[in-house]
C-alpha cells in the first residue's frame, strides 16, 4: 500500500502547498481522500484516474475544490479511450454544497 500526500494546508493553497488530498494506492485500485484545490497538479491523470474512487470527508471548498478539474479531465480521457471505468465519488450523507451568489445564500 502506498499513501501519497497531495496537499495538507487549508483554507487555500499557499506557495507550492495544496489543500487537503491523499492518494491511497493498493494494487491497481486507488482512493483519493479529499480533493482540495491544487492537488491535480501532482496527479498523473491517465494513470491515477483509472480505477479511482474519491471520498470527500466534508463539503468545505478546500476539501473538494479540484473535483471539477478531475471531472473534466476524466470526461476527456474517457472520450480518448484512456479510461475504462467511471470514477466513483462519495460525499457525507446529508451534506449540501452551499453557494453564495450575488449577496444571497442559495443551496446548490
N, CA, C and O atoms as CSV, one atom per row, in Angstrom:
chain,resi,resn,atom,element,x,y,z
A,1,UNK,N,N,0.855,-1.167,0.000
A,1,UNK,CA,C,0.000,0.000,0.000
A,1,UNK,C,C,0.904,1.234,0.000
A,1,UNK,O,O,1.924,1.279,0.687
A,2,UNK,N,N,0.502,2.226,-0.785
A,2,UNK,CA,C,1.242,3.474,-0.887
A,2,UNK,C,C,0.288,4.629,-0.596
A,2,UNK,O,O,-0.784,4.712,-1.196
A,3,UNK,N,N,0.669,5.519,0.320
A,3,UNK,CA,C,-0.134,6.710,0.632
A,3,UNK,C,C,0.704,7.930,0.282
A,3,UNK,O,O,1.797,8.124,0.815
A,4,UNK,N,N,0.172,8.757,-0.631
A,4,UNK,CA,C,0.875,9.949,-1.085
A,4,UNK,C,C,0.103,11.193,-0.681
A,4,UNK,O,O,-1.015,11.392,-1.157
A,5,UNK,N,N,0.668,12.050,0.194
A,5,UNK,CA,C,0.012,13.325,0.499
A,5,UNK,C,C,0.137,14.259,-0.713
A,5,UNK,O,O,1.241,14.528,-1.185
A,6,UNK,N,N,-0.982,14.738,-1.200
A,6,UNK,CA,C,-1.000,15.671,-2.332
A,6,UNK,C,C,-1.201,17.107,-1.864
A,6,UNK,O,O,-0.883,18.053,-2.584
A,7,UNK,N,N,-1.726,17.262,-0.660
A,7,UNK,CA,C,-1.950,18.576,-0.080
A,7,UNK,C,C,-2.339,18.451,1.374
A,7,UNK,O,O,-2.997,17.490,1.774
A,8,UNK,N,N,-1.925,19.437,2.169
A,8,UNK,CA,C,-2.188,19.359,3.612
A,8,UNK,C,C,-2.518,20.708,4.245
A,8,UNK,O,O,-2.635,20.788,5.468
A,9,UNK,N,N,-2.673,21.765,3.457
A,9,UNK,CA,C,-2.925,23.081,4.049
A,9,UNK,C,C,-4.360,23.539,3.783
A,9,UNK,O,O,-5.001,23.098,2.828
A,10,UNK,N,N,-4.843,24.417,4.633
A,10,UNK,CA,C,-6.181,24.985,4.490
A,10,UNK,C,C,-6.139,26.432,4.964
A,10,UNK,O,O,-5.238,26.777,5.728
A,11,UNK,N,N,-7.021,27.258,4.572
A,11,UNK,CA,C,-8.185,27.028,3.719
A,11,UNK,C,C,-7.923,27.321,2.248
A,11,UNK,O,O,-8.851,27.276,1.439
A,12,UNK,N,N,-6.667,27.621,1.882
A,12,UNK,CA,C,-6.333,27.898,0.490
A,12,UNK,C,C,-4.896,27.448,0.242
A,12,UNK,O,O,-4.130,27.242,1.183
A,13,UNK,N,N,-4.536,27.298,-1.044
A,13,UNK,CA,C,-3.169,26.914,-1.398
A,13,UNK,C,C,-2.207,28.013,-0.972
A,13,UNK,O,O,-2.516,29.201,-1.061
A,14,UNK,N,N,-1.034,27.592,-0.507
A,14,UNK,CA,C,-0.004,28.547,-0.081
A,14,UNK,C,C,1.300,28.148,-0.751
A,14,UNK,O,O,1.859,27.095,-0.445
A,15,UNK,N,N,1.793,28.987,-1.667
A,15,UNK,CA,C,3.022,28.663,-2.384
A,15,UNK,C,C,2.865,27.381,-3.173
A,15,UNK,O,O,1.966,27.266,-4.006
A,16,UNK,N,N,3.734,26.419,-2.917
A,16,UNK,CA,C,3.662,25.135,-3.628
A,16,UNK,C,C,2.827,24.109,-2.867
A,16,UNK,O,O,2.754,22.951,-3.278
A,17,UNK,N,N,2.202,24.510,-1.775
A,17,UNK,CA,C,1.404,23.578,-0.969
A,17,UNK,C,C,-0.067,23.680,-1.344
A,17,UNK,O,O,-0.594,24.767,-1.579
A,18,UNK,N,N,-0.717,22.516,-1.394
A,18,UNK,CA,C,-2.111,22.418,-1.827
A,18,UNK,C,C,-3.039,22.190,-0.642
A,18,UNK,O,O,-2.598,21.890,0.467
A,19,UNK,N,N,-4.323,22.337,-0.902
A,19,UNK,CA,C,-5.341,21.994,0.076
A,19,UNK,C,C,-5.411,20.475,0.215
A,19,UNK,O,O,-4.791,19.769,-0.581
A,20,UNK,N,N,-6.148,19.943,1.206
A,20,UNK,CA,C,-6.088,18.526,1.547
A,20,UNK,C,C,-6.404,17.550,0.409
A,20,UNK,O,O,-7.328,17.746,-0.380
A,21,UNK,N,N,-5.605,16.510,0.365
A,21,UNK,CA,C,-5.804,15.411,-0.557
A,21,UNK,C,C,-4.743,14.354,-0.331
A,21,UNK,O,O,-3.559,14.668,-0.210
A,22,UNK,N,N,-5.173,13.081,-0.272
A,22,UNK,CA,C,-4.261,11.961,-0.073
A,22,UNK,C,C,-4.627,10.860,-1.051
A,22,UNK,O,O,-5.784,10.445,-1.122
A,23,UNK,N,N,-3.649,10.387,-1.803
A,23,UNK,CA,C,-3.873,9.303,-2.750
A,23,UNK,C,C,-3.400,8.001,-2.119
A,23,UNK,O,O,-2.230,7.863,-1.760
A,24,UNK,N,N,-4.321,7.045,-1.988
A,24,UNK,CA,C,-4.017,5.731,-1.429
A,24,UNK,C,C,-4.057,4.735,-2.585
A,24,UNK,O,O,-5.053,4.644,-3.302
A,25,UNK,N,N,-2.960,3.986,-2.760
A,25,UNK,CA,C,-2.871,3.010,-3.849
A,25,UNK,C,C,-2.645,1.619,-3.272
A,25,UNK,O,O,-1.788,1.414,-2.413
A,26,UNK,N,N,-3.427,0.676,-3.763
A,26,UNK,CA,C,-3.267,-0.718,-3.369
A,26,UNK,C,C,-3.506,-1.570,-4.606
A,26,UNK,O,O,-4.618,-1.613,-5.131
A,27,UNK,N,N,-2.462,-2.247,-5.069
A,27,UNK,CA,C,-2.511,-2.981,-6.335
A,27,UNK,C,C,-2.916,-2.001,-7.435
A,27,UNK,O,O,-2.246,-0.984,-7.614
A,28,UNK,N,N,-3.982,-2.273,-8.170
A,28,UNK,CA,C,-4.423,-1.391,-9.253
A,28,UNK,C,C,-5.477,-0.381,-8.813
A,28,UNK,O,O,-5.845,0.504,-9.586
A,29,UNK,N,N,-5.968,-0.503,-7.578
A,29,UNK,CA,C,-7.025,0.381,-7.091
A,29,UNK,C,C,-6.446,1.608,-6.407
A,29,UNK,O,O,-5.384,1.560,-5.786
A,30,UNK,N,N,-7.185,2.722,-6.543
A,30,UNK,CA,C,-6.763,3.976,-5.937
A,30,UNK,C,C,-7.948,4.636,-5.240
A,30,UNK,O,O,-9.078,4.598,-5.728
A,31,UNK,N,N,-7.665,5.240,-4.092
A,31,UNK,CA,C,-8.662,6.034,-3.374
A,31,UNK,C,C,-8.063,7.409,-3.162
A,31,UNK,O,O,-6.941,7.540,-2.671
A,32,UNK,N,N,-8.815,8.435,-3.533
A,32,UNK,CA,C,-8.414,9.809,-3.279
A,32,UNK,C,C,-9.244,10.300,-2.101
A,32,UNK,O,O,-10.456,10.480,-2.218
A,33,UNK,N,N,-8.583,10.514,-0.964
A,33,UNK,CA,C,-9.257,11.035,0.222
A,33,UNK,C,C,-9.158,12.549,0.179
A,33,UNK,O,O,-8.088,13.120,0.386
A,34,UNK,N,N,-10.255,13.175,-0.085
A,34,UNK,CA,C,-10.387,14.615,-0.289
A,34,UNK,C,C,-9.711,15.040,-1.586
A,34,UNK,O,O,-8.817,14.368,-2.101
A,35,UNK,N,N,-10.163,16.162,-2.087
A,35,UNK,CA,C,-9.775,16.607,-3.426
A,35,UNK,C,C,-9.613,18.124,-3.407
A,35,UNK,O,O,-10.271,18.844,-4.159
A,36,UNK,N,N,-8.725,18.595,-2.535
A,36,UNK,CA,C,-8.567,20.033,-2.333
A,36,UNK,C,C,-7.937,20.751,-3.514
A,36,UNK,O,O,-7.367,20.135,-4.415
A,37,UNK,N,N,-8.057,22.065,-3.482
A,37,UNK,CA,C,-7.500,22.903,-4.542
A,37,UNK,C,C,-6.021,22.605,-4.742
A,37,UNK,O,O,-5.256,22.533,-3.780
A,38,UNK,N,N,-5.627,22.432,-5.999
A,38,UNK,CA,C,-4.227,22.275,-6.363
A,38,UNK,C,C,-3.724,20.850,-6.449
A,38,UNK,O,O,-2.645,20.626,-6.998
A,39,UNK,N,N,-4.457,19.874,-5.930
A,39,UNK,CA,C,-3.911,18.518,-5.864
A,39,UNK,C,C,-3.743,17.877,-7.240
A,39,UNK,O,O,-2.917,16.978,-7.399
A,40,UNK,N,N,-4.505,18.317,-8.229
A,40,UNK,CA,C,-4.410,17.675,-9.544
A,40,UNK,C,C,-3.052,17.902,-10.200
A,40,UNK,O,O,-2.669,17.144,-11.091
A,41,UNK,N,N,-2.322,18.921,-9.780
A,41,UNK,CA,C,-1.006,19.140,-10.389
A,41,UNK,C,C,-0.015,18.040,-10.009
A,41,UNK,O,O,1.020,17.893,-10.659
A,42,UNK,N,N,-0.317,17.268,-8.970
A,42,UNK,CA,C,0.552,16.163,-8.560
A,42,UNK,C,C,0.044,14.803,-9.028
A,42,UNK,O,O,0.653,13.781,-8.709
A,43,UNK,N,N,-1.043,14.766,-9.768
A,43,UNK,CA,C,-1.576,13.500,-10.267
A,43,UNK,C,C,-1.076,13.236,-11.680
A,43,UNK,O,O,-0.920,14.161,-12.476
A,44,UNK,N,N,-0.828,11.972,-11.982
A,44,UNK,CA,C,-0.617,11.530,-13.346
A,44,UNK,C,C,-2.016,11.148,-13.824
A,44,UNK,O,O,-2.480,10.042,-13.550
A,45,UNK,N,N,-2.685,12.040,-14.528
A,45,UNK,CA,C,-4.118,11.884,-14.760
A,45,UNK,C,C,-4.500,10.567,-15.437
A,45,UNK,O,O,-5.476,9.939,-15.024
A,46,UNK,N,N,-3.775,10.133,-16.446
A,46,UNK,CA,C,-4.154,8.884,-17.116
A,46,UNK,C,C,-3.989,7.708,-16.164
A,46,UNK,O,O,-4.882,6.866,-16.068
A,47,UNK,N,N,-2.875,7.634,-15.465
A,47,UNK,CA,C,-2.620,6.517,-14.549
A,47,UNK,C,C,-3.495,6.609,-13.297
A,47,UNK,O,O,-4.098,5.616,-12.891
A,48,UNK,N,N,-3.568,7.775,-12.692
A,48,UNK,CA,C,-4.237,7.904,-11.398
A,48,UNK,C,C,-5.760,7.931,-11.483
A,48,UNK,O,O,-6.421,7.611,-10.495
A,49,UNK,N,N,-6.337,8.297,-12.613
A,49,UNK,CA,C,-7.795,8.324,-12.714
A,49,UNK,C,C,-8.384,6.950,-13.029
A,49,UNK,O,O,-9.581,6.735,-12.838
A,50,UNK,N,N,-7.568,6.028,-13.505
A,50,UNK,CA,C,-8.051,4.660,-13.736
A,50,UNK,C,C,-8.240,3.955,-12.401
A,50,UNK,O,O,-7.375,4.017,-11.528
A,51,UNK,N,N,-9.374,3.285,-12.250
A,51,UNK,CA,C,-9.709,2.545,-11.024
A,51,UNK,C,C,-9.701,3.441,-9.792
A,51,UNK,O,O,-9.228,3.036,-8.729
A,52,UNK,N,N,-10.220,4.651,-9.931
A,52,UNK,CA,C,-10.199,5.628,-8.844
A,52,UNK,C,C,-11.557,5.736,-8.163
A,52,UNK,O,O,-12.604,5.740,-8.810
A,53,UNK,N,N,-11.504,5.822,-6.848
A,53,UNK,CA,C,-12.654,6.166,-6.023
A,53,UNK,C,C,-12.277,7.425,-5.243
A,53,UNK,O,O,-11.181,7.512,-4.690
A,54,UNK,N,N,-13.184,8.394,-5.202
A,54,UNK,CA,C,-12.935,9.633,-4.461
A,54,UNK,C,C,-13.875,9.674,-3.263
A,54,UNK,O,O,-15.080,9.455,-3.389
A,55,UNK,N,N,-13.302,9.958,-2.105
A,55,UNK,CA,C,-14.088,10.116,-0.883
A,55,UNK,C,C,-13.850,11.516,-0.360
A,55,UNK,O,O,-12.723,11.881,-0.028
A,56,UNK,N,N,-14.922,12.305,-0.288
A,56,UNK,CA,C,-14.848,13.662,0.246
A,56,UNK,C,C,-15.279,13.609,1.705
A,56,UNK,O,O,-16.387,13.164,2.005
A,57,UNK,N,N,-14.419,14.056,2.615
A,57,UNK,CA,C,-14.705,13.943,4.047
A,57,UNK,C,C,-15.840,14.870,4.477
A,57,UNK,O,O,-16.681,14.490,5.291
A,58,UNK,N,N,-15.863,16.079,3.932
A,58,UNK,CA,C,-16.927,17.033,4.232
A,58,UNK,C,C,-16.890,18.119,3.164
A,58,UNK,O,O,-15.885,18.285,2.472
A,59,UNK,N,N,-17.975,18.845,3.037
A,59,UNK,CA,C,-18.100,19.776,1.916
A,59,UNK,C,C,-17.666,21.196,2.253
A,59,UNK,O,O,-18.449,22.141,2.162
A,60,UNK,N,N,-16.425,21.322,2.639
A,60,UNK,CA,C,-15.775,22.631,2.655
A,60,UNK,C,C,-14.983,22.717,1.357
A,60,UNK,O,O,-14.380,21.732,0.930
A,61,UNK,N,N,-14.980,23.885,0.731
A,61,UNK,CA,C,-14.376,24.020,-0.596
A,61,UNK,C,C,-12.914,23.599,-0.641
A,61,UNK,O,O,-12.433,23.152,-1.682
A,62,UNK,N,N,-12.201,23.734,0.474
A,62,UNK,CA,C,-10.792,23.329,0.461
A,62,UNK,C,C,-10.628,21.812,0.472
A,62,UNK,O,O,-9.501,21.320,0.409
A,63,UNK,N,N,-11.721,21.062,0.550
A,63,UNK,CA,C,-11.665,19.602,0.514
A,63,UNK,C,C,-12.244,19.014,-0.778
A,63,UNK,O,O,-12.100,17.818,-1.029
A,64,UNK,N,N,-12.897,19.850,-1.601
A,64,UNK,CA,C,-13.434,19.333,-2.875
A,64,UNK,C,C,-13.137,20.248,-4.057
A,64,UNK,O,O,-13.692,20.051,-5.137
A,65,UNK,N,N,-12.284,21.230,-3.878
A,65,UNK,CA,C,-12.049,22.259,-4.896
A,65,UNK,C,C,-11.577,21.771,-6.253
A,65,UNK,O,O,-11.898,22.397,-7.263
A,66,UNK,N,N,-10.829,20.678,-6.317
A,66,UNK,CA,C,-10.341,20.179,-7.614
A,66,UNK,C,C,-11.226,19.084,-8.212
A,66,UNK,O,O,-10.859,18.455,-9.204
A,67,UNK,N,N,-12.382,18.862,-7.610
A,67,UNK,CA,C,-13.283,17.830,-8.121
A,67,UNK,C,C,-13.741,18.131,-9.545
A,67,UNK,O,O,-13.852,17.216,-10.360
A,68,UNK,N,N,-14.006,19.387,-9.853
A,68,UNK,CA,C,-14.426,19.757,-11.202
A,68,UNK,C,C,-13.307,19.517,-12.214
A,68,UNK,O,O,-13.574,19.095,-13.339
A,69,UNK,N,N,-12.057,19.781,-11.828
A,69,UNK,CA,C,-10.923,19.513,-12.719
A,69,UNK,C,C,-10.821,18.024,-13.035
A,69,UNK,O,O,-10.559,17.639,-14.175
A,70,UNK,N,N,-11.027,17.195,-12.021
A,70,UNK,CA,C,-10.984,15.748,-12.238
A,70,UNK,C,C,-12.153,15.303,-13.113
A,70,UNK,O,O,-11.987,14.441,-13.976
A,71,UNK,N,N,-13.331,15.884,-12.896
A,71,UNK,CA,C,-14.496,15.536,-13.722
A,71,UNK,C,C,-14.240,15.873,-15.187
A,71,UNK,O,O,-14.514,15.058,-16.069
A,72,UNK,N,N,-13.721,17.057,-15.448
A,72,UNK,CA,C,-13.443,17.468,-16.827
A,72,UNK,C,C,-12.360,16.596,-17.453
A,72,UNK,O,O,-12.488,16.164,-18.599
A,73,UNK,N,N,-11.297,16.340,-16.697
A,73,UNK,CA,C,-10.203,15.504,-17.211
A,73,UNK,C,C,-10.688,14.089,-17.505
A,73,UNK,O,O,-10.330,13.514,-18.533
A,74,UNK,N,N,-11.496,13.525,-16.617
A,74,UNK,CA,C,-11.979,12.156,-16.831
A,74,UNK,C,C,-12.901,12.087,-18.049
A,74,UNK,O,O,-12.892,11.092,-18.773
A,75,UNK,N,N,-13.690,13.126,-18.279
A,75,UNK,CA,C,-14.563,13.168,-19.459
A,75,UNK,C,C,-13.720,13.113,-20.739
A,75,UNK,O,O,-14.004,12.336,-21.650
A,76,UNK,N,N,-12.682,13.949,-20.790
A,76,UNK,CA,C,-11.826,13.987,-21.979
A,76,UNK,C,C,-11.074,12.669,-22.147
A,76,UNK,O,O,-11.027,12.120,-23.248
A,77,UNK,N,N,-10.483,12.158,-21.060
A,77,UNK,CA,C,-9.713,10.919,-21.137
A,77,UNK,C,C,-10.590,9.723,-21.504
A,77,UNK,O,O,-10.136,8.822,-22.209
A,78,UNK,N,N,-11.825,9.703,-21.040
A,78,UNK,CA,C,-12.762,8.635,-21.400
A,78,UNK,C,C,-13.059,8.682,-22.902
A,78,UNK,O,O,-13.053,7.648,-23.570
A,79,UNK,N,N,-13.316,9.872,-23.426
A,79,UNK,CA,C,-13.612,10.019,-24.859
A,79,UNK,C,C,-12.419,9.647,-25.736
A,79,UNK,O,O,-12.591,9.195,-26.868
A,80,UNK,N,N,-11.199,9.839,-25.205
A,80,UNK,CA,C,-9.993,9.484,-25.950
A,80,UNK,C,C,-9.623,8.005,-25.793
A,80,UNK,O,O,-8.680,7.525,-26.423
A,81,UNK,N,N,-10.379,7.282,-24.942
A,81,UNK,CA,C,-10.153,5.856,-24.768
A,81,UNK,C,C,-9.149,5.481,-23.693
A,81,UNK,O,O,-8.744,4.321,-23.606
A,82,UNK,N,N,-8.740,6.441,-22.872
A,82,UNK,CA,C,-7.752,6.154,-21.823
A,82,UNK,C,C,-8.366,5.621,-20.537
A,82,UNK,O,O,-7.678,4.953,-19.765
A,83,UNK,N,N,-9.636,5.895,-20.287
A,83,UNK,CA,C,-10.298,5.432,-19.069
A,83,UNK,C,C,-11.364,4.406,-19.416
A,83,UNK,O,O,-12.155,4.606,-20.338
A,84,UNK,N,N,-11.380,3.311,-18.676
A,84,UNK,CA,C,-12.378,2.287,-18.907
A,84,UNK,C,C,-13.538,2.393,-17.915
A,84,UNK,O,O,-14.684,2.141,-18.289
A,85,UNK,N,N,-13.270,2.756,-16.674
A,85,UNK,CA,C,-14.295,2.764,-15.630
A,85,UNK,C,C,-14.631,4.185,-15.196
A,85,UNK,O,O,-13.802,5.092,-15.272
A,86,UNK,N,N,-15.863,4.354,-14.742
A,86,UNK,CA,C,-16.266,5.631,-14.175
A,86,UNK,C,C,-15.588,5.812,-12.818
A,86,UNK,O,O,-15.286,4.840,-12.126
A,87,UNK,N,N,-15.358,7.049,-12.459
A,87,UNK,CA,C,-14.818,7.369,-11.140
A,87,UNK,C,C,-15.983,7.416,-10.167
A,87,UNK,O,O,-16.985,8.084,-10.422
A,88,UNK,N,N,-15.855,6.710,-9.056
A,88,UNK,CA,C,-16.892,6.742,-8.024
A,88,UNK,C,C,-16.554,7.866,-7.064
A,88,UNK,O,O,-15.402,8.024,-6.658
A,89,UNK,N,N,-17.580,8.659,-6.697
A,89,UNK,CA,C,-17.391,9.773,-5.772
A,89,UNK,C,C,-18.380,9.622,-4.626
A,89,UNK,O,O,-19.576,9.436,-4.849
A,90,UNK,N,N,-17.874,9.704,-3.399
A,90,UNK,CA,C,-18.696,9.594,-2.200
A,90,UNK,C,C,-18.565,10.855,-1.365
A,90,UNK,O,O,-17.462,11.341,-1.115
A,91,UNK,N,N,-19.720,11.381,-0.932
A,91,UNK,CA,C,-19.738,12.524,-0.023
A,91,UNK,C,C,-20.583,12.138,1.194
A,91,UNK,O,O,-21.395,11.215,1.120
A,92,UNK,N,N,-20.392,12.843,2.308
A,92,UNK,CA,C,-21.183,12.503,3.502
A,92,UNK,C,C,-22.673,12.683,3.253
A,92,UNK,O,O,-23.097,13.641,2.606
A,93,UNK,N,N,-23.460,11.748,3.777
A,93,UNK,CA,C,-24.915,11.802,3.640
A,93,UNK,C,C,-25.447,13.086,4.261
A,93,UNK,O,O,-25.051,13.475,5.359
A,94,UNK,N,N,-26.342,13.730,3.544
A,94,UNK,CA,C,-26.986,14.927,4.048
A,94,UNK,C,C,-26.228,16.213,3.800
A,94,UNK,O,O,-26.785,17.295,3.981
A,95,UNK,N,N,-24.957,16.125,3.385
A,95,UNK,CA,C,-24.200,17.343,3.103
A,95,UNK,C,C,-24.698,17.975,1.814
A,95,UNK,O,O,-25.074,17.271,0.877
A,96,UNK,N,N,-24.702,19.277,1.766
A,96,UNK,CA,C,-25.059,20.026,0.566
A,96,UNK,C,C,-23.958,21.041,0.295
A,96,UNK,O,O,-23.318,21.545,1.218
A,97,UNK,N,N,-23.752,21.327,-0.960
A,97,UNK,CA,C,-22.827,22.393,-1.325
A,97,UNK,C,C,-23.583,23.701,-1.183
A,97,UNK,O,O,-24.647,23.869,-1.777
A,98,UNK,N,N,-23.053,24.620,-0.410
A,98,UNK,CA,C,-23.702,25.908,-0.216
A,98,UNK,C,C,-22.941,26.947,-1.029
A,98,UNK,O,O,-21.725,27.087,-0.891
A,99,UNK,N,N,-23.656,27.665,-1.866
A,99,UNK,CA,C,-23.052,28.646,-2.749
A,99,UNK,C,C,-23.611,30.015,-2.426
A,99,UNK,O,O,-24.825,30.195,-2.332
A,100,UNK,N,N,-22.728,30.970,-2.257
A,100,UNK,CA,C,-23.179,32.347,-2.044
A,100,UNK,C,C,-23.088,33.060,-3.384
A,100,UNK,O,O,-22.028,33.130,-4.007
A,101,UNK,N,N,-24.224,33.585,-3.807
A,101,UNK,CA,C,-24.298,34.173,-5.133
A,101,UNK,C,C,-24.908,35.563,-5.049
A,101,UNK,O,O,-26.046,35.708,-4.603
A,102,UNK,N,N,-24.181,36.575,-5.465
A,102,UNK,CA,C,-24.663,37.938,-5.509
A,102,UNK,C,C,-25.287,38.405,-4.197
A,102,UNK,O,O,-26.329,39.059,-4.194
A,103,UNK,N,N,-24.637,38.062,-3.078
A,103,UNK,CA,C,-25.103,38.551,-1.795
A,103,UNK,C,C,-26.224,37.763,-1.158
A,103,UNK,O,O,-26.681,38.128,-0.075
A,104,UNK,N,N,-26.693,36.684,-1.796
A,104,UNK,CA,C,-27.737,35.855,-1.192
A,104,UNK,C,C,-27.223,34.443,-1.049
A,104,UNK,O,O,-26.406,33.993,-1.852
A,105,UNK,N,N,-27.693,33.734,-0.032
A,105,UNK,CA,C,-27.318,32.338,0.153
A,105,UNK,C,C,-28.295,31.459,-0.603
A,105,UNK,O,O,-29.511,31.635,-0.514
A,106,UNK,N,N,-27.742,30.505,-1.351
A,106,UNK,CA,C,-28.565,29.537,-2.080
A,106,UNK,C,C,-27.955,28.173,-1.873
A,106,UNK,O,O,-26.732,28.038,-1.873
A,107,UNK,N,N,-28.776,27.161,-1.698
A,107,UNK,CA,C,-28.285,25.788,-1.663
A,107,UNK,C,C,-28.161,25.324,-3.103
A,107,UNK,O,O,-29.013,25.614,-3.942
A,108,UNK,N,N,-27.077,24.594,-3.375
A,108,UNK,CA,C,-26.892,24.124,-4.737
A,108,UNK,C,C,-26.394,22.733,-4.778
A,108,UNK,O,O,-26.185,22.184,-5.860
